[in-house]
Amino acid sequence: MIDFLAALAILVDVSAPPRDVGSDADRLVRHRAGDPNAFAEIYRAHVDAVYRRLTRILGPIEEREDLAQDVFAALHRSLPKFRGDSALGTWIHRIAIHVAYDHLRARGRRPKATVDDRVFDELCAPQASPETRAAQREELAHVFACLGRIKPKKRIALLLRLVDGLSFEDIGKLVDASPEAVAKRVQHGQRELDALLAREAS
């Protein structure tokens, strides 16, 4: 059977925190005061984390760069409504999750997404042997293929729970759902993924 936990461990390893977020409050003040450089600094501080978030949810599809730009365009539009009740990074990831969800929901009306196989190499441990890297690539490819057959809400909740280790309450805040609804999505998504992985292995 495909080693789903091993594939998850690979994804966890690439979920590094955003860079240099300590000055977000200052950047926001400057942005609201009309500083043209402030938003560019916000972008540079968070773009890598957004890109990783999209990779973990959507897999290695070529559209991720365009979707990352969509996240920051939405952020720019939404900043006047941002009250600082959460960290700016949390607000950005909330937007990224909604962008990813919209993309997954609409994929049935689009041609099949093109997979960028190079991303599998980027996700695999660089210090591992060629045999281990090949096995990791295969595991990731199988897992993303199976995740692609799970409904977007369940897929996102499952990944936020298993990869990011978030509580049902925290996930609910990110996806606008109650903790109870999130728990059901995770439970059903896990059950469906287990069945799909077992079918792939048979």
C-alpha positions in Angstrom: 0.0 0.0 0.0 1.1 3.6 -0.7 2.9 5.0 2.4 0.5 8.0 2.9 2.2 8.9 6.2 5.6 9.1 4.5 4.2 11.4 1.8 2.6 13.6 4.5 5.9 13.8 6.3 7.5 15.2 3.1 4.8 17.8 2.8 5.2 18.8 6.5 8.9 19.3 5.9 8.2 22.0 3.3 5.7 23.9 5.4 8.3 26.4 6.7 7.1 29.6 8.3 7.0 32.8 6.3 10.1 35.0 6.2 10.5 38.2 8.2 6.9 38.6 9.5 7.9 40.6 12.5 7.5 43.9 10.7 4.0 43.2 9.2 2.4 45.8 11.5 4.8 48.5 10.4 4.3 47.5 6.7 0.5 47.8 7.2 0.8 51.3 8.7 3.1 52.4 5.9 0.8 50.9 3.2 -2.3 52.6 4.7 -0.3 55.9 4.7 0.4 55.5 1.0 3.9 54.1 1.0 4.2 52.5 -2.5 7.0 50.1 -1.2 5.1 48.6 1.7 2.9 46.2 -0.2 5.8 44.9 -2.2 7.6 44.2 1.1 4.5 42.3 2.4 4.5 40.3 -0.9 8.2 39.4 -0.6 7.8 38.3 3.1 4.9 36.0 2.4 5.0 34.8 -1.2 7.1 31.7 -0.5 4.7 30.5 2.2 1.7 31.1 -0.1 3.3 29.2 -2.8 4.0 26.3 -0.5 0.4 26.4 0.8 -0.9 26.2 -2.8 1.5 23.3 -3.5 0.3 21.4 -0.5 -3.4 21.8 -1.3 -3.4 21.7 -5.1 -0.3 19.6 -5.9 2.4 20.4 -8.5 0.2 22.1 -11.1 1.6 24.8 -13.3 -1.1 27.3 -12.4 0.3 27.8 -8.9 2.3 30.9 -9.9 -0.8 32.6 -11.4 -2.9 31.6 -8.3 -0.3 33.0 -6.0 -0.6 36.3 -7.8 -4.4 36.0 -7.4 -3.9 35.6 -3.7 -1.9 38.9 -3.4 -4.4 40.7 -5.7 -7.2 39.6 -3.4 -5.1 40.6 -0.4 -4.5 44.1 -1.8 -8.3 44.5 -2.3 -9.1 43.2 1.2 -6.5 45.1 3.3 -8.9 48.0 4.0 -11.1 45.5 5.8 -8.3 43.9 7.7 -8.7 44.9 11.4 -5.7 43.0 12.9 -7.8 40.5 14.8 -5.4 37.8 13.6 -1.8 37.9 12.3 -1.5 39.2 8.7 0.1 35.8 7.8 -3.1 34.1 9.0 -5.2 36.5 6.9 -3.1 35.8 3.8 -3.3 32.0 4.3 -7.1 32.3 4.7 -7.2 34.1 1.3 -4.8 31.4 -0.2 -7.1 28.7 1.0 -10.2 30.4 -0.6 -8.3 30.8 -3.9 -7.3 27.2 -3.8 -10.9 26.1 -3.0 -12.3 28.2 -5.9 -9.7 26.6 -8.2 -10.6 23.1 -7.1 -14.3 23.7 -7.4 -14.0 25.0 -10.9 -11.6 22.4 -12.2 -14.4 20.2 -13.6 -15.2 23.0 -16.1 -11.5 23.3 -17.2 -9.1 21.1 -19.1 -7.1 18.8 -16.9 -4.4 20.7 -15.0 -0.9 20.2 -16.3 1.4 18.6 -13.6 4.8 20.0 -13.2 6.9 16.9 -12.4 9.8 19.0 -11.3 7.9 19.9 -8.1 8.0 16.3 -7.0 11.8 16.5 -7.1 11.7 19.8 -5.1 9.6 18.2 -2.4 11.7 15.2 -2.0 14.6 15.2 0.5 17.7 16.4 -1.4 20.1 14.3 0.8 18.2 11.1 0.2 19.5 8.3 -2.1 18.2 8.2 -5.7 16.2 5.1 -4.8 14.5 6.9 -1.8 13.8 10.0 -3.9 12.2 7.9 -6.6 10.0 6.2 -4.0 9.1 9.5 -2.5 8.2 10.9 -5.9 5.9 7.9 -6.6 4.2 8.2 -3.2 3.6 11.9 -3.7 2.2 11.4 -7.2 -0.2 8.7 -6.0 -1.3 10.7 -3.0 -2.0 13.8 -5.1 -3.8 11.7 -7.7 -6.1 10.3 -5.0 -6.6 13.7 -3.4 -7.7 14.9 -6.8 -10.8 12.7 -6.5 -11.9 14.1 -3.1 -14.3 17.0 -2.9 -12.5 20.3 -2.4 -13.9 21.1 1.1 -13.0 17.6 2.4 -9.6 17.7 0.7 -8.6 21.1 2.2 -9.9 20.2 5.7 -8.0 16.9 5.6 -4.7 18.5 4.5 -5.0 21.3 7.0 -5.5 18.8 9.8 -3.0 16.1 8.8 -0.2 18.2 7.2 -0.5 21.5 9.2 -1.7 19.8 12.4 -4.4 22.5 12.9 -7.3 22.0 15.3 -10.8 21.7 14.0 -11.5 25.2 15.5 -8.5 26.8 13.7 -9.4 25.1 10.4 -13.0 26.4 10.8 -11.8 29.9 11.1 -9.8 29.5 7.9 -12.6 27.9 5.9 -15.6 29.6 7.4 -17.1 26.5 8.9 -18.0 25.2 12.4 -15.5 22.9 14.2 -18.2 20.2 13.9 -18.5 20.6 10.1 -14.7 20.5 9.8 -14.5 17.3 11.9 -17.0 15.6 9.6 -15.1 16.8 6.5 -11.8 15.4 7.9 -13.4 12.1 8.9 -15.1 11.6 5.5 -12.0 12.8 3.6 -9.8 10.4 5.5 -12.1 7.5 4.8 -12.3 8.3 1.1 -8.6 8.8 0.8 -7.8 5.5 2.6 -10.2 3.7 0.2 -8.6 5.3 -2.8 -5.1 4.5 -1.7 -6.1 0.9 -1.0 -7.6 0.6 -4.4 -4.5 2.0 -6.1 -2.4 -0.6 -4.3 -4.5 -3.5 -5.2 
